[in-house]
Amino acid sequence: MTESLEIPAEQRRVRVWFGAHTIADHTATVDQAAQYEEAMRRRFASLRVTNEPALVSSGPVR
């Protein structure tokens, strides 16, 4: 049996939501993600924009 652990990374995941549907999904460094989030909030002012830690799979656990 193989499992993968998820660990927080130095990456952030920015998503733009239209209801329950993601219309944009971008992963970048902390600084770049903040800039992208700001740009998406300006462009899609009426939509929800999230900026969360990106999870990176560490691979199979043995």
All heavy atoms as a GROMACS GRO file, in nm:
protein
  492
    1MET      N    1   0.085  -0.118   0.000
    1MET     CA    2   0.000   0.000   0.000
    1MET      C    3   0.089   0.124   0.000
    1MET      O    4   0.185   0.131   0.075
    1MET     CB    5  -0.088  -0.003   0.125
    1MET     CG    6  -0.178   0.117   0.135
    1MET     SD    7  -0.305   0.097   0.260
    1MET     CE    8  -0.223   0.167   0.402
    2THR      N    9   0.056   0.218  -0.084
    2THR     CA   10   0.133   0.342  -0.087
    2THR      C   11   0.042   0.458  -0.052
    2THR      O   12  -0.073   0.463  -0.094
    2THR     CB   13   0.197   0.367  -0.224
    2THR    OG1   14   0.094   0.377  -0.320
    2THR    CG2   15   0.293   0.256  -0.261
    3GLU      N   16   0.093   0.547   0.026
    3GLU     CA   17   0.022   0.668   0.064
    3GLU      C   18   0.115   0.785   0.038
    3GLU      O   19   0.236   0.769   0.034
    3GLU     CB   20  -0.014   0.666   0.212
    3GLU     CG   21  -0.108   0.556   0.253
    3GLU     CD   22  -0.136   0.558   0.402
    3GLU    OE1   23  -0.134   0.668   0.460
    3GLU    OE2   24  -0.158   0.451   0.457
    4SER      N   25   0.058   0.902   0.021
    4SER     CA   26   0.143   1.019   0.006
    4SER      C   27   0.109   1.118   0.116
    4SER      O   28  -0.006   1.136   0.153
    4SER     CB   29   0.125   1.083  -0.132
    4SER     OG   30  -0.007   1.129  -0.145
    5LEU      N   31   0.210   1.178   0.169
    5LEU     CA   32   0.192   1.281   0.269
    5LEU      C   33   0.186   1.415   0.198
    5LEU      O   34   0.255   1.437   0.100
    5LEU     CB   35   0.309   1.281   0.368
    5LEU     CG   36   0.327   1.156   0.450
    5LEU    CD1   37   0.454   1.168   0.535
    5LEU    CD2   38   0.207   1.135   0.541
    6GLU      N   39   0.105   1.505   0.250
    6GLU     CA   40   0.100   1.639   0.194
    6GLU      C   41   0.163   1.734   0.294
    6GLU      O   42   0.130   1.733   0.412
    6GLU     CB   43  -0.044   1.679   0.164
    6GLU     CG   44  -0.104   1.597   0.052
    6GLU     CD   45  -0.242   1.641   0.016
    6GLU    OE1   46  -0.303   1.717   0.094
    6GLU    OE2   47  -0.291   1.601  -0.090
    7ILE      N   48   0.258   1.811   0.246
    7ILE     CA   49   0.328   1.905   0.332
    7ILE      C   50   0.316   2.044   0.274
    7ILE      O   51   0.316   2.062   0.152
    7ILE     CB   52   0.477   1.866   0.347
    7ILE    CG1   53   0.543   1.850   0.210
    7ILE    CG2   54   0.492   1.740   0.427
    7ILE    CD1   55   0.689   1.828   0.213
    8PRO      N   56   0.302   2.145   0.359
    8PRO     CA   57   0.296   2.282   0.307
    8PRO      C   58   0.426   2.320   0.238
    8PRO      O   59   0.534   2.280   0.280
    8PRO     CB   60   0.274   2.368   0.431
    8PRO     CG   61   0.256   2.276   0.545
    8PRO     CD   62   0.291   2.139   0.501
    9ALA      N   63   0.417   2.394   0.132
    9ALA     CA   64   0.536   2.434   0.056
    9ALA      C   65   0.550   2.585   0.060
    9ALA      O   66   0.470   2.655   0.119
    9ALA     CB   67   0.522   2.386  -0.088
   10GLU      N   68   0.654   2.633  -0.004
   10GLU     CA   69   0.677   2.777  -0.017
   10GLU      C   70   0.594   2.832  -0.133
   10GLU      O   71   0.626   2.938  -0.184
   10GLU     CB   72   0.825   2.803  -0.040
   10GLU     CG   73   0.914   2.756   0.072
   10GLU     CD   74   0.913   2.851   0.190
   10GLU    OE1   75   0.893   2.971   0.168
   10GLU    OE2   76   0.930   2.805   0.302
   11GLN      N   77   0.496   2.759  -0.174
   11GLN     CA   78   0.411   2.797  -0.287
   11GLN      C   79   0.271   2.832  -0.236
   11GLN      O   80   0.228   2.782  -0.133
   11GLN     CB   81   0.400   2.681  -0.386
   11GLN     CG   82   0.532   2.639  -0.447
   11GLN     CD   83   0.571   2.728  -0.562
   11GLN    OE1   84   0.490   2.759  -0.647
   11GLN    NE2   85   0.695   2.769  -0.565
   12ARG      N   86   0.202   2.916  -0.312
   12ARG     CA   87   0.065   2.953  -0.280
   12ARG      C   88  -0.022   2.919  -0.402
   12ARG      O   89   0.024   2.923  -0.516
   12ARG     CB   90   0.053   3.102  -0.250
   12ARG     CG   91   0.137   3.153  -0.136
   12ARG     CD   92   0.090   3.111  -0.002
   12ARG     NE   93  -0.040   3.171   0.030
   12ARG     CZ   94  -0.103   3.152   0.144
   12ARG    NH1   95  -0.053   3.073   0.236
   12ARG    NH2   96  -0.219   3.209   0.166
   13ARG      N   97  -0.146   2.885  -0.376
   13ARG     CA   98  -0.241   2.853  -0.482
   13ARG      C   99  -0.351   2.958  -0.482
   13ARG      O  100  -0.423   2.974  -0.384
   13ARG     CB  101  -0.301   2.715  -0.458
   13ARG     CG  102  -0.393   2.669  -0.566
   13ARG     CD  103  -0.440   2.529  -0.537
   13ARG     NE  104  -0.515   2.476  -0.650
   13ARG     CZ  105  -0.578   2.362  -0.649
   13ARG    NH1  106  -0.575   2.287  -0.540
   13ARG    NH2  107  -0.644   2.321  -0.754
   14VAL      N  108  -0.362   3.030  -0.593
   14VAL     CA  109  -0.462   3.135  -0.608
   14VAL      C  110  -0.569   3.082  -0.704
   14VAL      O  111  -0.537   3.034  -0.813
   14VAL     CB  112  -0.401   3.265  -0.664
   14VAL    CG1  113  -0.507   3.372  -0.683
   14VAL    CG2  114  -0.290   3.315  -0.572
   15ARG      N  115  -0.694   3.092  -0.660
   15ARG     CA  116  -0.804   3.047  -0.745
   15ARG      C  117  -0.913   3.153  -0.752
   15ARG      O  118  -0.937   3.225  -0.655
   15ARG     CB  119  -0.865   2.918  -0.690
   15ARG     CG  120  -0.771   2.800  -0.707
   15ARG     CD  121  -0.834   2.672  -0.664
   15ARG     NE  122  -0.823   2.658  -0.519
   15ARG     CZ  123  -0.858   2.550  -0.451
   15ARG    NH1  124  -0.909   2.448  -0.513
   15ARG    NH2  125  -0.842   2.545  -0.321
   16VAL      N  126  -0.974   3.161  -0.869
   16VAL     CA  127  -1.089   3.250  -0.891
   16VAL      C  128  -1.210   3.158  -0.908
   16VAL      O  129  -1.206   3.063  -0.986
   16VAL     CB  130  -1.071   3.338  -1.017
   16VAL    CG1  131  -1.191   3.427  -1.038
   16VAL    CG2  132  -0.943   3.420  -1.006
   17TRP      N  133  -1.314   3.188  -0.832
   17TRP     CA  134  -1.432   3.102  -0.827
   17TRP      C  135  -1.552   3.170  -0.889
   17TRP      O  136  -1.579   3.287  -0.864
   17TRP     CB  137  -1.465   3.069  -0.682
   17TRP     CG  138  -1.357   2.996  -0.612
   17TRP    CD1  139  -1.249   3.049  -0.547
   17TRP    CD2  140  -1.346   2.855  -0.598
   17TRP    NE1  141  -1.171   2.950  -0.494
   17TRP    CE2  142  -1.228   2.829  -0.523
   17TRP    CE3  143  -1.423   2.748  -0.640
   17TRP    CZ2  144  -1.188   2.700  -0.491
   17TRP    CZ3  145  -1.383   2.620  -0.607
   17TRP    CH2  146  -1.266   2.597  -0.534
   18PHE      N  147  -1.627   3.095  -0.968
   18PHE     CA  148  -1.759   3.135  -1.018
   18PHE      C  149  -1.856   3.036  -0.956
   18PHE      O  150  -1.873   2.924  -1.005
   18PHE     CB  151  -1.764   3.130  -1.171
   18PHE     CG  152  -1.893   3.179  -1.228
   18PHE    CD1  153  -1.919   3.314  -1.234
   18PHE    CD2  154  -1.988   3.090  -1.276
   18PHE    CE1  155  -2.038   3.360  -1.287
   18PHE    CE2  156  -2.107   3.136  -1.328
   18PHE     CZ  157  -2.132   3.271  -1.334
   19GLY      N  158  -1.912   3.076  -0.843
   19GLY     CA  159  -1.994   2.982  -0.765
   19GLY      C  160  -1.904   2.872  -0.711
   19GLY      O  161  -1.804   2.899  -0.645
   20ALA      N  162  -1.937   2.747  -0.742
   20ALA     CA  163  -1.858   2.633  -0.695
   20ALA      C  164  -1.753   2.590  -0.798
   20ALA      O  165  -1.681   2.494  -0.776
   20ALA     CB  166  -1.950   2.516  -0.664
   21HIS      N  167  -1.744   2.663  -0.909
   21HIS     CA  168  -1.653   2.626  -1.016
   21HIS      C  169  -1.530   2.717  -1.019
   21HIS      O  170  -1.542   2.838  -1.012
   21HIS     CB  171  -1.725   2.634  -1.152
   21HIS     CG  172  -1.848   2.549  -1.156
   21HIS    ND1  173  -1.844   2.412  -1.172
   21HIS    CD2  174  -1.978   2.582  -1.144
   21HIS    CE1  175  -1.967   2.365  -1.170
   21HIS    NE2  176  -2.050   2.467  -1.153
   22THR      N  177  -1.414   2.655  -1.032
   22THR     CA  178  -1.289   2.730  -1.045
   22THR      C  179  -1.272   2.771  -1.190
   22THR      O  180  -1.275   2.686  -1.279
   22THR     CB  181  -1.169   2.642  -1.003
   22THR    OG1  182  -1.192   2.593  -0.871
   22THR    CG2  183  -1.040   2.721  -1.006
   23ILE      N  184  -1.254   2.901  -1.214
   23ILE     CA  185  -1.233   2.947  -1.351
   23ILE      C  186  -1.087   2.985  -1.376
   23ILE      O  187  -1.047   3.004  -1.490
   23ILE     CB  188  -1.326   3.063  -1.390
   23ILE    CG1  189  -1.302   3.185  -1.302
   23ILE    CG2  190  -1.471   3.019  -1.382
   23ILE    CD1  191  -1.372   3.310  -1.352
   24ALA      N  192  -1.009   2.998  -1.269
   24ALA     CA  193  -0.865   3.022  -1.282
   24ALA      C  194  -0.796   2.958  -1.163
   24ALA      O  195  -0.846   2.964  -1.051
   24ALA     CB  196  -0.834   3.171  -1.286
   25ASP      N  197  -0.684   2.892  -1.188
   25ASP     CA  198  -0.609   2.823  -1.083
   25ASP      C  199  -0.461   2.842  -1.113
   25ASP      O  200  -0.414   2.800  -1.218
   25ASP     CB  201  -0.647   2.675  -1.085
   25ASP     CG  202  -0.593   2.598  -0.966
   25ASP    OD1  203  -0.497   2.644  -0.901
   25ASP    OD2  204  -0.649   2.490  -0.938
   26HIS      N  205  -0.390   2.908  -1.021
   26HIS     CA  206  -0.250   2.944  -1.045
   26HIS      C  207  -0.169   2.918  -0.919
   26HIS      O  208  -0.208   2.957  -0.810
   26HIS     CB  209  -0.242   3.092  -1.084
   26HIS     CG  210  -0.105   3.139  -1.116
   26HIS    ND1  211  -0.037   3.100  -1.229
   26HIS    CD2  212  -0.023   3.225  -1.050
   26HIS    CE1  213   0.082   3.161  -1.231
   26HIS    NE2  214   0.092   3.236  -1.124
   27THR      N  215  -0.056   2.850  -0.933
   27THR     CA  216   0.034   2.824  -0.821
   27THR      C  217   0.165   2.897  -0.847
   27THR      O  218   0.220   2.888  -0.957
   27THR     CB  219   0.060   2.673  -0.807
   27THR    OG1  220  -0.066   2.607  -0.790
   27THR    CG2  221   0.149   2.644  -0.687
   28ALA      N  222   0.214   2.970  -0.744
   28ALA     CA  223   0.336   3.049  -0.760
   28ALA      C  224   0.400   3.071  -0.624
   28ALA      O  225   0.346   3.030  -0.521
   28ALA     CB  226   0.302   3.183  -0.824
   29THR      N  227   0.515   3.138  -0.625
   29THR     CA  228   0.580   3.174  -0.500
   29THR      C  229   0.492   3.272  -0.424
   29THR      O  230   0.397   3.328  -0.480
   29THR     CB  231   0.718   3.239  -0.526
   29THR    OG1  232   0.696   3.360  -0.596
   29THR    CG2  233   0.810   3.147  -0.603
   30VAL      N  234   0.523   3.294  -0.299
   30VAL     CA  235   0.441   3.380  -0.213
   30VAL      C  236   0.423   3.519  -0.275
   30VAL      O  237   0.310   3.570  -0.285
   30VAL     CB  238   0.503   3.389  -0.072
   30VAL    CG1  239   0.427   3.487   0.014
   30VAL    CG2  240   0.507   3.251  -0.007
   31ASP      N  241   0.532   3.582  -0.316
   31ASP     CA  242   0.525   3.718  -0.373
   31ASP      C  243   0.447   3.722  -0.504
   31ASP      O  244   0.363   3.809  -0.525
   31ASP     CB  245   0.665   3.776  -0.394
   31ASP     CG  246   0.738   3.801  -0.264
   31ASP    OD1  247   0.670   3.817  -0.160
   31ASP    OD2  248   0.862   3.806  -0.265
   32GLN      N  249   0.476   3.627  -0.592
   32GLN     CA  250   0.407   3.624  -0.721
   32GLN      C  251   0.258   3.594  -0.703
   32GLN      O  252   0.175   3.651  -0.772
   32GLN     CB  253   0.470   3.520  -0.813
   32GLN     CG  254   0.608   3.558  -0.859
   32GLN     CD  255   0.676   3.444  -0.934
   32GLN    OE1  256   0.641   3.328  -0.919
   32GLN    NE2  257   0.776   3.479  -1.013
   33ALA      N  258   0.225   3.508  -0.608
   33ALA     CA  259   0.085   3.475  -0.582
   33ALA      C  260   0.009   3.597  -0.530
   33ALA      O  261  -0.106   3.619  -0.568
   33ALA     CB  262   0.076   3.360  -0.483
   34ALA      N  263   0.073   3.676  -0.448
   34ALA     CA  264   0.009   3.798  -0.396
   34ALA      C  265  -0.021   3.895  -0.510
   34ALA      O  266  -0.129   3.956  -0.515
   34ALA     CB  267   0.096   3.864  -0.290
   35GLN      N  268   0.073   3.910  -0.603
   35GLN     CA  269   0.051   3.998  -0.718
   35GLN      C  270  -0.060   3.944  -0.807
   35GLN      O  271  -0.145   4.020  -0.855
   35GLN     CB  272   0.180   4.012  -0.799
   35GLN     CG  273   0.288   4.089  -0.727
   35GLN     CD  274   0.419   4.091  -0.805
   35GLN    OE1  275   0.432   4.030  -0.911
   35GLN    NE2  276   0.518   4.161  -0.751
   36TYR      N  277  -0.061   3.814  -0.830
   36TYR     CA  278  -0.164   3.752  -0.913
   36TYR      C  279  -0.301   3.767  -0.848
   36TYR      O  280  -0.400   3.800  -0.915
   36TYR     CB  281  -0.131   3.604  -0.934
   36TYR     CG  282  -0.224   3.534  -1.029
   36TYR    CD1  283  -0.212   3.550  -1.166
   36TYR    CD2  284  -0.326   3.451  -0.982
   36TYR    CE1  285  -0.298   3.485  -1.254
   36TYR    CE2  286  -0.412   3.386  -1.068
   36TYR     CZ  287  -0.397   3.403  -1.204
   36TYR     OH  288  -0.482   3.339  -1.291
   37GLU      N  289  -0.307   3.745  -0.716
   37GLU     CA  290  -0.433   3.761  -0.644
   37GLU      C  291  -0.487   3.903  -0.660
   37GLU      O  292  -0.605   3.924  -0.688
   37GLU     CB  293  -0.414   3.729  -0.496
   37GLU     CG  294  -0.538   3.752  -0.413
   37GLU     CD  295  -0.514   3.741  -0.265
   37GLU    OE1  296  -0.398   3.731  -0.221
   37GLU    OE2  297  -0.613   3.745  -0.190
   38GLU      N  298  -0.400   4.001  -0.642
   38GLU     CA  299  -0.441   4.141  -0.655
   38GLU      C  300  -0.496   4.170  -0.795
   38GLU      O  301  -0.599   4.235  -0.810
   38GLU     CB  302  -0.322   4.232  -0.624
   38GLU     CG  303  -0.354   4.378  -0.624
   38GLU     CD  304  -0.232   4.463  -0.592
   38GLU    OE1  305  -0.149   4.421  -0.511
   38GLU    OE2  306  -0.222   4.573  -0.650
   39ALA      N  307  -0.427   4.119  -0.896
   39ALA     CA  308  -0.471   4.140  -1.034
   39ALA      C  309  -0.606   4.074  -1.060
   39ALA      O  310  -0.694   4.132  -1.125
   39ALA     CB  311  -0.366   4.087  -1.132
   40MET      N  312  -0.625   3.952  -1.008
   40MET     CA  313  -0.751   3.882  -1.028
   40MET      C  314  -0.866   3.949  -0.953
   40MET      O  315  -0.979   3.953  -1.002
   40MET     CB  316  -0.739   3.735  -0.986
   40MET     CG  317  -0.646   3.653  -1.072
   40MET     SD  318  -0.698   3.642  -1.246
   40MET     CE  319  -0.593   3.762  -1.325
   41ARG      N  320  -0.837   4.005  -0.837
   41ARG     CA  321  -0.941   4.077  -0.762
   41ARG      C  322  -0.987   4.202  -0.839
   41ARG      O  323  -1.104   4.237  -0.837
   41ARG     CB  324  -0.892   4.115  -0.623
   41ARG     CG  325  -0.885   3.997  -0.529
   41ARG     CD  326  -0.859   4.040  -0.386
   41ARG     NE  327  -0.835   3.925  -0.302
   41ARG     CZ  328  -0.931   3.848  -0.250
   41ARG    NH1  329  -1.056   3.876  -0.274
   41ARG    NH2  330  -0.901   3.745  -0.173
   42ARG      N  331  -0.892   4.268  -0.906
   42ARG     CA  332  -0.929   4.385  -0.988
   42ARG      C  333  -1.010   4.342  -1.110
   42ARG      O  334  -1.111   4.402  -1.143
   42ARG     CB  335  -0.805   4.461  -1.034
   42ARG     CG  336  -0.742   4.548  -0.928
   42ARG     CD  337  -0.640   4.645  -0.987
   42ARG     NE  338  -0.540   4.580  -1.070
   42ARG     CZ  339  -0.422   4.536  -1.027
   42ARG    NH1  340  -0.388   4.549  -0.900
   42ARG    NH2  341  -0.337   4.479  -1.110
   43ARG      N  342  -0.964   4.236  -1.175
   43ARG     CA  343  -1.030   4.193  -1.299
   43ARG      C  344  -1.167   4.129  -1.274
   43ARG      O  345  -1.260   4.146  -1.351
   43ARG     CB  346  -0.941   4.094  -1.372
   43ARG     CG  347  -1.005   4.042  -1.497
   43ARG     CD  348  -0.909   3.993  -1.595
   43ARG     NE  349  -0.984   3.955  -1.715
   43ARG     CZ  350  -0.932   3.948  -1.832
   43ARG    NH1  351  -0.806   3.976  -1.849
   43ARG    NH2  352  -1.005   3.912  -1.934
   44PHE      N  353  -1.178   4.052  -1.166
   44PHE     CA  354  -1.302   3.981  -1.134
   44PHE      C  355  -1.356   4.029  -1.000
   44PHE      O  356  -1.367   3.952  -0.904
   44PHE     CB  357  -1.278   3.830  -1.132
   44PHE     CG  358  -1.227   3.774  -1.261
   44PHE    CD1  359  -1.093   3.740  -1.275
   44PHE    CD2  360  -1.311   3.756  -1.369
   44PHE    CE1  361  -1.044   3.687  -1.394
   44PHE    CE2  362  -1.265   3.704  -1.488
   44PHE     CZ  363  -1.131   3.670  -1.501
   45ALA      N  364  -1.389   4.156  -0.993
   45ALA     CA  365  -1.428   4.219  -0.867
   45ALA      C  366  -1.548   4.153  -0.800
   45ALA      O  367  -1.557   4.151  -0.677
   45ALA     CB  368  -1.457   4.367  -0.890
   46SER      N  369  -1.638   4.095  -0.875
   46SER     CA  370  -1.758   4.037  -0.816
   46SER      C  371  -1.743   3.888  -0.781
   46SER      O  372  -1.834   3.829  -0.724
   46SER     CB  373  -1.877   4.054  -0.910
   46SER     OG  374  -1.854   3.983  -1.030
   47LEU      N  375  -1.627   3.828  -0.814
   47LEU     CA  376  -1.606   3.686  -0.787
   47LEU      C  377  -1.517   3.665  -0.666
   47LEU      O  378  -1.440   3.753  -0.627
   47LEU     CB  379  -1.544   3.617  -0.908
   47LEU     CG  380  -1.624   3.624  -1.038
   47LEU    CD1  381  -1.552   3.548  -1.147
   47LEU    CD2  382  -1.766   3.571  -1.019
   48ARG      N  383  -1.527   3.546  -0.607
   48ARG     CA  384  -1.445   3.510  -0.492
   48ARG      C  385  -1.305   3.470  -0.541
   48ARG      O  386  -1.290   3.392  -0.635
   48ARG     CB  387  -1.509   3.395  -0.416
   48ARG     CG  388  -1.433   3.351  -0.294
   48ARG     CD  389  -1.512   3.253  -0.210
   48ARG     NE  390  -1.550   3.135  -0.284
   48ARG     CZ  391  -1.508   3.012  -0.255
   48ARG    NH1  392  -1.429   2.991  -0.152
   48ARG    NH2  393  -1.547   2.910  -0.328
   49VAL      N  394  -1.202   3.523  -0.476
   49VAL     CA  395  -1.063   3.490  -0.507
   49VAL      C  396  -1.000   3.439  -0.379
   49VAL      O  397  -1.009   3.504  -0.274
   49VAL     CB  398  -0.985   3.613  -0.560
   49VAL    CG1  399  -0.840   3.577  -0.587
   49VAL    CG2  400  -1.051   3.670  -0.685
   50THR      N  401  -0.937   3.321  -0.386
   50THR     CA  402  -0.872   3.264  -0.268
   50THR      C  403  -0.722   3.252  -0.291
   50THR      O  404  -0.676   3.233  -0.404
   50THR     CB  405  -0.930   3.125  -0.232
   50THR    OG1  406  -0.913   3.036  -0.343
   50THR    CG2  407  -1.077   3.135  -0.196
   51ASN      N  408  -0.646   3.265  -0.183
   51ASN     CA  409  -0.501   3.252  -0.185
   51ASN      C  410  -0.464   3.164  -0.066
   51ASN      O  411  -0.468   3.207   0.048
   51ASN     CB  412  -0.435   3.390  -0.175
   51ASN     CG  413  -0.285   3.384  -0.189
   51ASN    OD1  414  -0.224   3.278  -0.180
   51ASN    ND2  415  -0.225   3.500  -0.209
   52GLU      N  416  -0.429   3.038  -0.094
   52GLU     CA  417  -0.405   2.939   0.010
   52GLU      C  418  -0.269   2.873  -0.009
   52GLU      O  419  -0.216   2.872  -0.120
   52GLU     CB  420  -0.514   2.830   0.004
   52GLU     CG  421  -0.654   2.885   0.016
   52GLU     CD  422  -0.759   2.784  -0.023
   52GLU    OE1  423  -0.733   2.699  -0.110
   52GLU    OE2  424  -0.868   2.790   0.037
   53PRO      N  425  -0.215   2.813   0.097
   53PRO     CA  426  -0.090   2.738   0.079
   53PRO      C  427  -0.111   2.622  -0.018
   53PRO      O  428  -0.214   2.556  -0.014
   53PRO     CB  429  -0.061   2.684   0.220
   53PRO     CG  430  -0.146   2.762   0.312
   53PRO     CD  431  -0.263   2.812   0.234
   54ALA      N  432  -0.016   2.602  -0.106
   54ALA     CA  433  -0.022   2.489  -0.200
   54ALA      C  434   0.035   2.368  -0.128
   54ALA      O  435   0.134   2.378  -0.054
   54ALA     CB  436   0.060   2.520  -0.324
   55LEU      N  437  -0.028   2.254  -0.148
   55LEU     CA  438   0.021   2.131  -0.088
   55LEU      C  439   0.097   2.053  -0.193
   55LEU      O  440   0.053   2.038  -0.306
   55LEU     CB  441  -0.095   2.048  -0.033
   55LEU     CG  442  -0.172   2.115   0.081
   55LEU    CD1  443  -0.288   2.027   0.123
   55LEU    CD2  444  -0.082   2.141   0.199
   56VAL      N  445   0.213   2.003  -0.152
   56VAL     CA  446   0.299   1.928  -0.244
   56VAL      C  447   0.306   1.785  -0.196
   56VAL      O  448   0.332   1.760  -0.077
   56VAL     CB  449   0.441   1.990  -0.246
   56VAL    CG1  450   0.533   1.909  -0.333
   56VAL    CG2  451   0.434   2.134  -0.292
   57SER      N  452   0.283   1.694  -0.284
   57SER     CA  453   0.291   1.553  -0.248
   57SER      C  454   0.438   1.514  -0.233
   57SER      O  455   0.522   1.546  -0.316
   57SER     CB  456   0.227   1.468  -0.357
   57SER     OG  457   0.242   1.333  -0.326
   58SER      N  458   0.468   1.445  -0.125
   58SER     CA  459   0.607   1.405  -0.099
   58SER      C  460   0.640   1.272  -0.164
   58SER      O  461   0.751   1.223  -0.153
   58SER     CB  462   0.633   1.398   0.050
   58SER     OG  463   0.553   1.296   0.108
   59GLY      N  464   0.542   1.209  -0.229
   59GLY     CA  465   0.565   1.080  -0.293
   59GLY      C  466   0.520   0.967  -0.204
   59GLY      O  467   0.470   0.987  -0.093
   60PRO      N  468   0.539   0.844  -0.250
   60PRO     CA  469   0.493   0.727  -0.174
   60PRO      C  470   0.569   0.711  -0.042
   60PRO      O  471   0.689   0.739  -0.034
   60PRO     CB  472   0.522   0.609  -0.264
   60PRO     CG  473   0.566   0.664  -0.395
   60PRO     CD  474   0.595   0.809  -0.377
   61VAL      N  475   0.498   0.667   0.059
   61VAL     CA  476   0.558   0.638   0.189
   61VAL      C  477   0.580   0.488   0.195
   61VAL      O  478   0.490   0.410   0.165
   61VAL     CB  479   0.464   0.683   0.304
   61VAL    CG1  480   0.521   0.639   0.437
   61VAL    CG2  481   0.440   0.830   0.297
   62ARG      N  482   0.699   0.449   0.236
   62ARG     CA  483   0.730   0.305   0.242
   62ARG      C  484   0.766   0.266   0.382
   62ARG      O  485   0.813   0.331   0.461
   62ARG     CB  486   0.846   0.273   0.150
   62ARG     CG  487   0.804   0.301   0.008
   62ARG     CD  488   0.919   0.272  -0.087
   62ARG     NE  489   0.880   0.325  -0.216
   62ARG     CZ  490   0.881   0.253  -0.325
   62ARG    NH1  491   0.917   0.128  -0.323
   62ARG    NH2  492   0.844   0.306  -0.437
   0.00000   0.00000   0.00000
